[in-house]
Amino acid sequence: GGGEGEGEGEGGGAFAEALHRAVSDAARACAREMAALRALLGIQVLLLPSAAGPFLRALLRAVLLLLGHRYPKVRKAAADALYVHFLTYGDPLEGGEAAEGRGGEGGEGGGVGGGGDGGGEGG
């Protein structure tokens, strides 16, 4: 079959967008199953580097919403996954189309971590 390349200029490809929809539906269905939520989180974070435009914003929104999840283990898994992703790939909203489409959401330094020098454990 040769459908892998279809629709790939818009933000990640038809397959990636279909996978994201399936993952989102599955996450709603198993909102209390931590192992499933952590696996679904991993899939969404793995899609981030290849996403752009509205698809990137939808993925980031889905992952960021897990930072406020009811269960602390899910919140921690989301924070850890995003931390590793940002260390590896940098801020996905810096430069390019994604930053232009951001508009007023978040403002100056509004990425994850709020800008700054990383602070940390000053001690």
N, CA and C of each residue as an Amber inpcrd file, in Angstrom:
protein
   369
   0.8490000  -1.1930000   0.0000000   0.0000000   0.0000000   0.0000000
   0.8700000   1.2220000   0.0000000   0.3650000   2.3470000  -0.5500000
   1.2020000   3.5260000  -0.6410000   0.5420000   4.7540000  -0.0780000
  -0.1480000   4.6850000   1.0420000  -0.8300000   5.8490000   1.5730000
  -0.0500000   6.5890000   2.6350000   1.2110000   6.2270000   2.8920000
   1.9230000   6.8440000   3.9870000   2.1710000   8.3290000   3.7880000
   2.4200000   8.7840000   2.5930000   2.7940000  10.1670000   2.3600000
   1.6230000  11.1080000   2.1700000   0.4110000  10.6180000   2.1730000
  -0.7400000  11.4690000   1.8810000  -0.9750000  12.4760000   2.9960000
  -1.2000000  13.7330000   2.6170000  -1.5700000  14.7710000   3.5610000
  -0.4620000  15.2070000   4.4980000   0.8010000  14.9880000   4.1550000
   1.8680000  15.2630000   5.0840000   2.3150000  16.7040000   5.1340000
   1.8180000  17.6430000   4.4060000   2.2800000  19.0090000   4.5170000
   1.5430000  19.7830000   5.5860000   0.3880000  19.3310000   6.0100000
  -0.4860000  20.1000000   6.8640000  -0.1760000  20.0250000   8.3450000
   0.6110000  19.1040000   8.7940000   0.8740000  19.1200000  10.2130000
   1.3270000  17.8020000  10.7800000   1.4300000  16.7740000  10.0130000
   1.9030000  15.5360000  10.5770000   1.4650000  14.3250000   9.7920000
   0.6160000  14.5110000   8.8390000   0.1900000  13.3890000   8.0410000
  -1.1350000  12.8230000   8.5040000  -1.8170000  12.2000000   7.5700000
  -3.1370000  11.6500000   7.8630000  -3.0480000  10.5380000   8.9000000
  -2.0140000   9.7000000   8.8090000  -1.8870000   8.6070000   9.7730000
  -1.6910000   9.1350000  11.1910000  -0.7990000  10.1160000  11.3440000
  -0.5290000  10.6670000  12.6740000  -1.7780000  11.3160000  13.2570000
  -2.5280000  12.0300000  12.4340000  -3.7460000  12.6800000  12.9220000
  -4.8050000  11.6500000  13.2920000  -4.9260000  10.5870000  12.5040000
  -5.8750000   9.5220000  12.8330000  -5.4550000   8.8200000  14.1250000
  -4.1580000   8.6190000  14.2950000  -3.6480000   7.9980000  15.5190000
  -3.9480000   8.8830000  16.7210000  -3.7630000  10.1810000  16.5770000
  -4.0600000  11.1130000  17.6700000  -5.5430000  11.0630000  18.0370000
  -6.4180000  11.0290000  17.0360000  -7.8610000  10.9320000  17.3260000
  -8.1820000   9.6490000  18.0700000  -7.5860000   8.5420000  17.6400000
  -7.8270000   7.2550000  18.3020000  -7.3150000   7.2780000  19.7390000
  -6.1420000   7.8710000  19.9480000  -5.5680000   7.9590000  21.2850000
  -6.4380000   8.8360000  22.1800000  -6.9280000   9.9520000  21.6480000
  -7.7860000  10.8420000  22.4290000  -9.0770000  10.1400000  22.8330000
  -9.6670000   9.4120000  21.9050000 -10.8950000   8.6660000  22.2190000
 -10.6240000   7.6040000  23.2820000  -9.5050000   6.9080000  23.1440000
  -9.1480000   5.8700000  24.1110000  -8.8810000   6.4760000  25.4870000
  -8.2700000   7.6490000  25.5250000  -7.9720000   8.2990000  26.8100000
  -9.2620000   8.6680000  27.5300000 -10.2670000   9.1060000  26.7780000
 -11.5550000   9.4220000  27.4080000 -12.2180000   8.1620000  27.9550000
 -12.0500000   7.0620000  27.2480000 -12.6910000   5.8090000  27.6440000
 -12.0290000   5.1950000  28.8760000 -10.7500000   5.4310000  29.0740000
 -10.0480000   4.7970000  30.2020000  -9.4310000   5.8500000  31.1070000
 -10.2170000   6.8370000  31.4910000  -9.7140000   7.9670000  32.2660000
  -9.2100000   7.5690000  33.6470000  -9.5370000   6.3760000  34.1190000
  -9.1090000   5.9490000  35.4540000  -8.0510000   4.8580000  35.4230000
  -7.6770000   4.3980000  34.2550000  -6.6660000   3.3360000  34.1440000
  -5.3020000   3.9700000  33.8950000  -4.4940000   4.0070000  34.9450000
  -3.2240000   4.7190000  34.8560000  -2.2640000   4.1410000  33.8320000
  -2.1690000   2.8330000  33.7590000  -1.2380000   2.2310000  32.8000000
  -1.6220000   2.6060000  31.3690000  -2.9040000   2.5870000  31.0790000
  -3.3700000   2.9460000  29.7370000  -3.1120000   4.4270000  29.4610000
  -3.3930000   5.2800000  30.4360000  -3.1680000   6.7180000  30.2470000
  -1.6930000   7.0240000  30.0160000  -0.8170000   6.3380000  30.7290000
   0.6180000   6.5710000  30.5540000   1.0750000   6.1130000  29.1670000
   0.5180000   5.0020000  28.6870000   0.8630000   4.5320000  27.3410000
   0.3530000   5.5100000  26.2860000  -0.8710000   5.9980000  26.4640000
  -1.4450000   6.9500000  25.5100000  -0.6750000   8.2680000  25.5350000
  -0.2380000   8.6870000  26.7190000   0.5880000   9.8870000  26.8450000
   1.8790000   9.7200000  26.0560000   2.4950000   8.5530000  26.1820000
   3.7370000   8.2880000  25.4630000   3.5710000   8.3960000  23.9570000
   2.4620000   7.8900000  23.4490000   2.1940000   7.9740000  22.0070000
   2.0600000   9.4310000  21.5860000   1.3160000  10.2100000  22.3640000
   1.1150000  11.6140000  21.9990000   2.4280000  12.3900000  22.0200000
   3.2630000  12.1340000  23.0040000   4.5440000  12.8390000  23.0790000
   5.4490000  12.4200000  21.9220000   5.3830000  11.1570000  21.5370000
   6.1970000  10.6990000  20.4000000   5.7560000  11.3210000  19.0810000
   4.5070000  11.7400000  18.9900000   4.0240000  12.3930000  17.7700000
   4.4540000  13.8650000  17.6860000   4.8060000  14.4710000  18.7990000
   5.1190000  15.9060000  18.8250000   6.2040000  16.3420000  17.8380000
   7.3430000  15.6380000  17.7390000   8.4030000  16.1400000  16.8490000
   7.9970000  16.2210000  15.3840000   7.0650000  15.3960000  14.9510000
   6.6920000  15.4090000  13.5400000   5.4510000  16.2450000  13.2730000
   4.8880000  16.8770000  14.2910000   3.6520000  17.6420000  14.1410000
   3.9500000  19.1100000  13.8640000   2.9940000  19.7800000  13.2310000
   3.1120000  21.2090000  12.9560000   1.7160000  21.8130000  12.8630000
   1.6450000  23.1170000  12.9960000   0.3950000  23.8370000  12.8150000
  -0.6850000  23.4340000  13.8130000  -1.9300000  23.3550000  13.3390000
  -3.0530000  23.0340000  14.2320000  -2.9120000  21.6590000  14.8860000
  -2.3080000  20.7160000  14.1760000  -2.1190000  19.3770000  14.7390000
  -1.1600000  19.4300000  15.9250000  -0.0970000  20.2120000  15.8220000
   0.8410000  20.3740000  16.9250000   0.1310000  20.9830000  18.1270000
  -0.6630000  22.0050000  17.8960000  -1.3760000  22.6450000  19.0010000
  -2.3560000  21.6800000  19.6650000  -3.0200000  20.8350000  18.8690000
  -3.9530000  19.8490000  19.4390000  -3.2030000  18.8230000  20.2910000
  -2.0430000  18.3720000  19.8070000  -1.2400000  17.4180000  20.5770000
  -0.7510000  18.0490000  21.8800000  -0.2080000  19.2480000  21.7930000
   0.2770000  19.9130000  23.0000000  -0.8460000  20.1350000  24.0030000
  -2.0040000  20.5140000  23.5070000  -3.1460000  20.7250000  24.3980000
  -3.5050000  19.4350000  25.1220000  -3.5440000  18.3260000  24.3940000
  -3.8940000  17.0420000  24.9990000  -2.8880000  16.6470000  26.0720000
  -1.6020000  16.8480000  25.7910000  -0.5730000  16.4680000  26.7620000
  -0.5800000  17.4370000  27.9480000  -0.7340000  18.7270000  27.6850000
  -0.7460000  19.7090000  28.7640000  -1.9420000  19.5260000  29.6930000
  -3.0670000  19.0910000  29.1540000  -4.2280000  18.8450000  30.0030000
  -3.9590000  17.7360000  31.0140000  -3.0880000  16.8000000  30.6650000
  -2.7510000  15.7250000  31.6010000  -1.9240000  16.2330000  32.7810000
  -1.3340000  17.4310000  32.6470000  -0.6050000  18.0210000  33.7770000
  -1.5590000  18.3860000  34.9140000  -2.8320000  18.4960000  34.6090000
  -3.8250000  18.8090000  35.6310000  -4.7400000  17.6360000  35.9230000
  -4.3240000  16.4380000  35.5820000  -5.1570000  15.2490000  35.7770000
  -5.4240000  15.0060000  37.2600000  -6.4640000  14.2930000  37.5260000
  -6.8950000  13.9940000  38.8810000  -5.8420000  13.1940000  39.6730000
  -5.1530000  12.2860000  38.9990000  -4.2020000  11.4100000  39.6890000
  -2.7780000  11.9480000  39.5970000  -2.0830000  12.0240000  40.7340000
  -0.7130000  12.5590000  40.7400000   0.2510000  11.7740000  39.8500000
   0.0850000  10.4670000  39.7570000   1.0020000   9.6740000  38.9250000
   0.8650000  10.0370000  37.4550000  -0.3410000  10.3550000  37.0220000
  -0.5500000  10.7730000  35.6300000   0.0590000  12.1520000  35.4210000
  -0.1360000  13.0500000  36.3840000   0.4690000  14.3880000  36.2790000
   1.9920000  14.2910000  36.2050000   2.5760000  13.4480000  37.0490000
   4.0310000  13.2910000  37.0610000   4.5240000  12.6910000  35.7540000
   3.8240000  11.6910000  35.2380000   4.2260000  11.0770000  33.9670000
   4.1770000  12.1000000  32.8380000   3.1380000  12.9410000  32.8230000
   3.0250000  13.9760000  31.7920000   4.1610000  14.9920000  31.9260000
   4.4430000  15.4090000  33.1470000   5.5150000  16.3770000  33.3660000
   6.8680000  15.7940000  32.9550000   7.1240000  14.5530000  33.3390000
   8.3900000  13.9100000  32.9710000   8.5280000  13.7730000  31.4550000
   7.4490000  13.3490000  30.8020000   7.4930000  13.1550000  29.3480000
   7.7430000  14.4830000  28.6270000   7.0570000  15.5370000  29.0710000
   7.2660000  16.8460000  28.4470000   8.6660000  17.3780000  28.7190000
   9.1550000  17.1760000  29.9200000  10.4970000  17.6320000  30.2770000
  11.5460000  16.9870000  29.3640000  11.4680000  15.6800000  29.2240000
  12.4190000  14.9700000  28.3650000  12.2670000  15.4200000  26.9100000
  11.0190000  15.5940000  26.4730000  10.7920000  16.0460000  25.0930000
  11.4140000  17.4220000  24.8570000  11.1880000  18.3650000  25.7870000
  11.7220000  19.7110000  25.6100000  13.2450000  19.7260000  25.6860000
  13.8300000  18.8780000  26.5280000  15.2880000  18.7960000  26.5680000
  15.8460000  18.2550000  25.2560000  15.1490000  17.2900000  24.6920000
  15.6200000  16.6350000  23.4770000  15.3820000  17.4880000  22.2310000
  14.1760000  18.0240000  22.0820000  13.7810000  18.7010000  20.8450000
  13.6330000  20.2110000  20.9780000  13.6540000  20.7440000  22.1710000
  13.4280000  22.1700000  22.3560000  11.9380000  22.4870000  22.3300000
  11.6250000  23.7680000  22.3870000  10.2370000  24.2200000  22.3960000
   9.6540000  24.0820000  20.9950000   8.5970000  23.2860000  20.8200000
   8.0330000  23.0990000  19.4840000   7.3430000  24.3430000  18.9400000
   7.0410000  25.3100000  19.7950000   6.3520000  26.5150000  19.3390000
   7.2960000  27.6630000  19.0210000   8.5980000  27.4650000  19.1480000
   9.5450000  28.5240000  18.8090000   9.7390000  28.5900000  17.3060000
   9.5120000  29.7790000  16.7320000   9.7330000  29.9820000  15.3010000
   8.7280000  29.2380000  14.4440000   8.7550000  29.5070000  13.1550000
   7.9200000  28.7920000  12.1990000   6.4450000  29.1060000  12.3220000
   5.6480000  28.2910000  11.6390000   4.2010000  28.4750000  11.5870000
   3.5510000  28.3920000  12.9460000   4.0050000  27.4750000  13.7880000
   3.3560000  27.2380000  15.0670000   3.3700000  28.5020000  15.9230000
   4.4720000  29.2480000  15.9140000   4.5600000  30.4530000  16.7190000
   3.6360000  31.5320000  16.1680000   3.5020000  31.6160000  14.8450000
   2.6160000  32.6050000  14.2460000   1.1720000  32.3170000  14.5950000
   0.7890000  31.0610000  14.6090000  -0.5840000  30.6830000  14.8850000
  -0.9420000  30.7780000  16.3550000   0.0420000  30.9960000  17.2130000
  -0.1700000  31.0260000  18.6520000  -0.9510000  32.2520000  19.0740000
  -0.7960000  33.3640000  18.3730000  -1.5230000  34.5740000  18.7160000
  -1.2050000  35.0530000  20.1120000  -2.2310000  35.3610000  20.8990000
  -2.0420000  35.8870000  22.2380000  -1.9960000  34.8230000  23.3010000
  -2.1120000  33.5650000  22.9530000  -2.1320000  32.5040000  23.9520000
  -0.7860000  32.3840000  24.6350000  -0.7150000  32.7060000  25.8920000
   0.5210000  32.4750000  26.6330000   1.4390000  33.6800000  26.6840000
   1.4070000  34.5390000  25.7020000   2.2150000  35.7570000  25.7130000
   3.7060000  35.5070000  25.7470000   4.4370000  36.5040000  26.2360000
   5.8930000  36.4500000  26.2860000   6.3770000  35.3610000  27.2280000
   7.2260000  34.4690000  26.7410000   7.7780000  33.4230000  27.5780000
   6.7250000  32.4640000  28.0980000   5.6490000  32.2660000  27.3640000
   4.5330000  31.4840000  27.8630000   4.6430000  30.0010000  27.6330000
   5.8140000  29.5170000  27.2140000   5.9720000  28.0940000  26.9980000
   6.0160000  27.3460000  28.3160000   6.1390000  26.0410000  28.2380000
   6.2160000  25.2520000  29.4490000   7.4770000  25.6570000  30.1940000
   7.3530000  25.9080000  31.4610000   8.4870000  26.3590000  32.2630000
   8.5030000  27.8640000  32.4420000   7.7070000  28.5880000  31.6630000
   7.5660000  30.0200000  31.8190000   8.8110000  30.8250000  31.4930000
   9.7310000  30.2690000  30.7390000  10.9290000  31.0190000  30.4040000
  11.9270000  30.9660000  31.5390000  12.7430000  31.9760000  31.6590000
  13.7260000  32.0070000  32.7440000  14.8970000  31.0780000  32.4770000
  15.6870000  30.8510000  33.5180000  16.9040000  30.0640000  33.3610000
  16.7480000  28.6180000  33.8060000  15.5660000  28.2020000  34.0950000
  15.3560000  26.8400000  34.5340000  15.3450000  26.7160000  36.0430000
  15.7950000  27.7470000  36.7370000  15.7490000  27.7660000  38.2110000
  16.2800000  26.4850000  38.8140000  15.3960000  25.6790000  39.2830000
  15.7960000  24.3860000  39.7940000  15.9880000  24.4030000  41.2980000
  17.0450000  23.7120000  41.7220000  17.2220000  23.4170000  43.1310000
  18.1860000  24.3650000  43.8050000  18.1530000  25.6330000  43.4840000
  19.1210000  26.5680000  44.0320000  19.3690000  26.3530000  45.5200000
  20.5560000  25.9880000  45.8710000  20.6780000  25.6590000  47.2530000
  21.9640000  25.9430000  47.8360000
